[in-house]
Amino acid sequence: MMSGKAIITGAGGGMGRACARLFGNSHELVLTDLKSEGFDRFVEELRADGYSVQAFSGDLAEDSVLSGLATSLDGRERFTLVHTAGIGPSQGNWRTIIDVNLIATERLLRAIEPRLAPGSVGILIASMAAHMMPLSEEITVLLDDPLDPDLLEKLAPIVARMAPDLGPAGDQALAYVFTKRAVRRMAEQRAEAWGKKQARIVSISPGVIMTPMGRYERDNSPHAAAHGNAAALGRMGTPMDIALTAQFLASDAAAYVTGTDLRVDGGSIAVERYRSVR
């Protein structure tokens, strides 16, 4: 018996694929990712394996993709959103990271929120990076308004001032922290409004995960490699680690969990915090 629909963004990536296969056992799938042969093949594989799949190819910045996702929902049936789409700090300049990880997330949530039905759950993928740097009130206020048309220009002098302290590509690393902290706050800020509709919204902060993006960051960023090596469990995470966590958060077993973030980092943050004080 199907438990409504599961919208999975970034469905062609490592975490998205794991979530699609897992949620597809109990939900009708609504998948989206950038247009690619790999994503098209994955959708066909799922259909061949008996999964019920609607697919929307394109950028979440495109109105047509957002409207397609919204119209796939009828506003009466519960749904689960697992928003895995995003890019890492080595995959774009700082402005692109803000656009993809922050602004697109806000637009996605606004597109689907009118269709919220009781029992619906939103799961946003943040990052352990969201727990690694305190942000000033000035920055937090700016990030809390992602659709401000002047956001990038307001952030530019802040990035220019802070990035040099983070070393090479510091502007990209900083933008990544900004966006993932903002995504974590989105779940907190929206909890009350979603709760009035008997819906829940949470975030997951993964550590370094063995996805194509995670391996790329590990191999190209000393910081990412160090964080992966710091895991208390002595390994990098797998996409299924995240998918299983999302499955729990979407289930009735987590019916009283909302407006919060769950770190799934193998204990990396805990280890680094302990080492910093001993």
URVENMO-V914900 format. One record per residue. N is the residue number from 0. RES is the residue in three letters. OMEGA is omega in whole degrees, -180 to 180 (999 if undefined). NEAR is the number of other C-alpha atoms within 12 Angstrom. D_CENTER is the distance of its C-alpha to the mean C-alpha in Angstrom with 2 decimals. Layout:
# URVENMO-V914900
n->{N;N}
res->{RES;RES}
omega->{OMEGA;OMEGA}
near->{NEAR;NEAR}
d_center->{D_CENTER;D_CENTER}
This chain:
# URVENMO-V914900
n->{0;1;2;3;4;5;6;7;8;9;10;11;12;13;14;15;16;17;18;19;20;21;22;23;24;25;26;27;28;29;30;31;32;33;34;35;36;37;38;39;40;41;42;43;44;45;46;47;48;49;50;51;52;53;54;55;56;57;58;59;60;61;62;63;64;65;66;67;68;69;70;71;72;73;74;75;76;77;78;79;80;81;82;83;84;85;86;87;88;89;90;91;92;93;94;95;96;97;98;99;100;101;102;103;104;105;106;107;108;109;110;111;112;113;114;115;116;117;118;119;120;121;122;123;124;125;126;127;128;129;130;131;132;133;134;135;136;137;138;139;140;141;142;143;144;145;146;147;148;149;150;151;152;153;154;155;156;157;158;159;160;161;162;163;164;165;166;167;168;169;170;171;172;173;174;175;176;177;178;179;180;181;182;183;184;185;186;187;188;189;190;191;192;193;194;195;196;197;198;199;200;201;202;203;204;205;206;207;208;209;210;211;212;213;214;215;216;217;218;219;220;221;222;223;224;225;226;227;228;229;230;231;232;233;234;235;236;237;238;239;240;241;242;243;244;245;246;247;248;249;250;251;252;253;254;255;256;257;258;259;260;261;262;263;264;265;266;267;268;269;270;271;272;273;274;275;276;277}
res->{MET;MET;SER;GLY;LYS;ALA;ILE;ILE;THR;GLY;ALA;GLY;GLY;GLY;MET;GLY;ARG;ALA;CYS;ALA;ARG;LEU;PHE;GLY;ASN;SER;HIS;GLU;LEU;VAL;LEU;THR;ASP;LEU;LYS;SER;GLU;GLY;PHE;ASP;ARG;PHE;VAL;GLU;GLU;LEU;ARG;ALA;ASP;GLY;TYR;SER;VAL;GLN;ALA;PHE;SER;GLY;ASP;LEU;ALA;GLU;ASP;SER;VAL;LEU;SER;GLY;LEU;ALA;THR;SER;LEU;ASP;GLY;ARG;GLU;ARG;PHE;THR;LEU;VAL;HIS;THR;ALA;GLY;ILE;GLY;PRO;SER;GLN;GLY;ASN;TRP;ARG;THR;ILE;ILE;ASP;VAL;ASN;LEU;ILE;ALA;THR;GLU;ARG;LEU;LEU;ARG;ALA;ILE;GLU;PRO;ARG;LEU;ALA;PRO;GLY;SER;VAL;GLY;ILE;LEU;ILE;ALA;SER;MET;ALA;ALA;HIS;MET;MET;PRO;LEU;SER;GLU;GLU;ILE;THR;VAL;LEU;LEU;ASP;ASP;PRO;LEU;ASP;PRO;ASP;LEU;LEU;GLU;LYS;LEU;ALA;PRO;ILE;VAL;ALA;ARG;MET;ALA;PRO;ASP;LEU;GLY;PRO;ALA;GLY;ASP;GLN;ALA;LEU;ALA;TYR;VAL;PHE;THR;LYS;ARG;ALA;VAL;ARG;ARG;MET;ALA;GLU;GLN;ARG;ALA;GLU;ALA;TRP;GLY;LYS;LYS;GLN;ALA;ARG;ILE;VAL;SER;ILE;SER;PRO;GLY;VAL;ILE;MET;THR;PRO;MET;GLY;ARG;TYR;GLU;ARG;ASP;ASN;SER;PRO;HIS;ALA;ALA;ALA;HIS;GLY;ASN;ALA;ALA;ALA;LEU;GLY;ARG;MET;GLY;THR;PRO;MET;ASP;ILE;ALA;LEU;THR;ALA;GLN;PHE;LEU;ALA;SER;ASP;ALA;ALA;ALA;TYR;VAL;THR;GLY;THR;ASP;LEU;ARG;VAL;ASP;GLY;GLY;SER;ILE;ALA;VAL;GLU;ARG;TYR;ARG;SER;VAL;ARG}
omega->{-178;-180;-178;-177;174;174;180;177;-176;-171;178;-180;-174;180;179;179;180;179;-180;-179;-178;-178;180;177;-175;-177;164;-175;170;-171;174;175;176;179;178;176;-180;179;178;179;-180;178;180;176;-180;180;179;179;175;178;174;-171;161;-178;177;180;177;-178;177;173;-178;179;-177;178;-180;180;177;178;-178;-177;175;-179;-177;179;180;-177;179;176;175;173;171;-173;-179;-175;178;178;-180;-177;179;-171;177;175;-171;179;179;179;177;-180;-172;-172;-175;-174;180;178;178;-179;178;-178;179;-179;-175;-174;177;-179;-180;175;178;-179;179;-178;173;180;-177;178;176;180;172;177;179;-177;-167;-177;176;180;-180;177;179;-179;-178;179;179;-177;179;179;-172;-176;172;-177;-180;-175;-176;180;177;180;-173;-180;178;178;-179;-178;-172;-172;-178;-180;-178;176;180;-178;-180;180;178;179;-180;180;179;177;179;-173;-178;173;-180;178;177;179;179;180;179;-174;-176;-173;-177;-179;178;-179;178;176;-179;177;-177;176;-177;173;174;176;179;167;178;-173;-177;171;175;179;-180;179;178;180;179;-175;-175;-179;177;180;180;179;-180;180;177;-180;-177;-176;180;-179;173;178;169;178;176;176;-179;173;-179;-179;-180;176;178;179;178;-177;179;-172;176;177;179;-172;-180;-180;177;176;-176;-179;177;176;175;-170;-179;-180;-177;-179;180;180;-177;178;180;-179;-175;-176;-178;999}
near->{9;17;22;32;41;45;47;46;46;43;47;39;32;34;41;45;38;33;43;50;36;31;42;36;24;24;33;34;41;42;51;44;38;26;22;19;13;19;28;24;17;31;34;20;19;30;21;12;14;17;28;27;32;30;35;35;30;27;29;39;27;22;19;18;29;33;25;26;40;30;22;29;31;19;22;17;23;32;41;47;52;47;47;48;41;42;38;39;38;31;26;21;22;34;29;25;31;42;32;36;44;45;35;32;44;35;29;42;35;24;27;33;36;22;30;34;27;23;33;40;49;52;49;54;50;44;42;38;37;33;33;25;23;15;24;14;10;14;29;25;19;28;35;28;27;34;21;19;13;13;25;28;16;20;31;22;14;24;30;21;14;24;24;16;14;20;15;17;26;24;32;32;39;40;44;41;39;47;49;46;39;39;51;43;36;41;39;28;24;31;28;19;20;31;28;17;23;22;39;41;48;44;44;45;41;43;46;45;38;29;30;22;29;33;25;21;27;26;18;19;26;20;25;31;24;23;35;35;26;27;29;23;18;17;22;32;35;29;35;26;31;43;36;25;35;43;32;25;35;42;29;18;12;22;21;21;27;37;32;30;36;35;32;36;39;30;28;36;33;23;22;23;18;13;12;9;8;7}
d_center->{27.43;24.20;22.00;20.85;18.16;14.67;12.54;10.14;8.61;8.94;11.48;13.74;11.79;12.35;9.67;9.90;13.64;13.93;12.20;14.47;17.50;17.02;16.28;18.84;21.51;21.38;19.66;20.31;17.48;16.20;14.37;13.39;13.05;15.29;18.89;20.13;22.71;20.36;18.12;21.40;22.86;20.05;20.45;24.18;23.93;22.15;24.79;27.52;26.41;26.79;23.31;23.15;20.84;20.33;18.65;17.84;17.85;17.01;14.87;12.78;15.20;17.96;19.45;20.66;17.30;16.14;19.59;19.59;16.55;18.19;21.58;20.52;20.36;23.71;22.92;24.98;23.07;20.16;16.86;13.53;10.26;7.50;4.76;4.10;5.88;6.50;9.53;11.07;13.93;16.52;15.41;16.54;18.56;17.30;17.65;15.63;12.69;13.07;13.48;10.55;7.74;9.57;12.26;10.75;8.14;11.37;13.38;11.41;11.77;15.32;16.11;15.51;16.67;20.31;20.00;18.89;21.33;22.27;20.25;17.04;13.78;10.32;7.55;4.29;2.44;4.80;7.77;11.44;12.20;11.50;14.59;16.80;18.34;19.91;19.64;22.64;23.07;23.68;20.28;18.50;20.54;19.63;15.84;16.36;17.79;15.35;17.77;20.76;22.39;23.60;20.40;20.49;24.21;23.94;21.44;23.61;26.34;24.03;22.28;25.80;27.05;24.44;23.35;26.72;26.40;23.42;25.50;25.05;21.97;21.42;20.26;17.27;16.46;17.00;14.78;11.84;12.78;13.31;9.99;8.03;11.00;10.85;7.44;9.04;12.13;11.00;10.95;14.27;15.82;15.30;16.47;20.09;19.90;17.95;20.40;23.31;22.30;21.97;18.23;15.59;12.14;10.36;7.50;7.46;8.29;9.26;12.34;13.59;12.97;15.54;13.71;15.37;13.00;13.48;17.17;17.50;16.24;18.50;21.38;21.14;20.14;22.51;20.09;17.44;20.43;21.79;18.71;18.62;22.33;22.10;20.52;23.05;22.88;23.94;21.42;18.03;15.58;15.42;12.85;14.86;14.43;10.77;11.93;14.84;13.06;11.05;14.53;16.15;14.01;14.65;18.29;21.28;21.56;18.81;20.48;20.97;17.53;15.70;14.66;13.73;11.44;12.20;12.51;12.72;14.31;17.78;19.26;18.67;18.28;21.24;23.35;22.83;23.65;26.69;27.91;27.79;30.28;32.69}
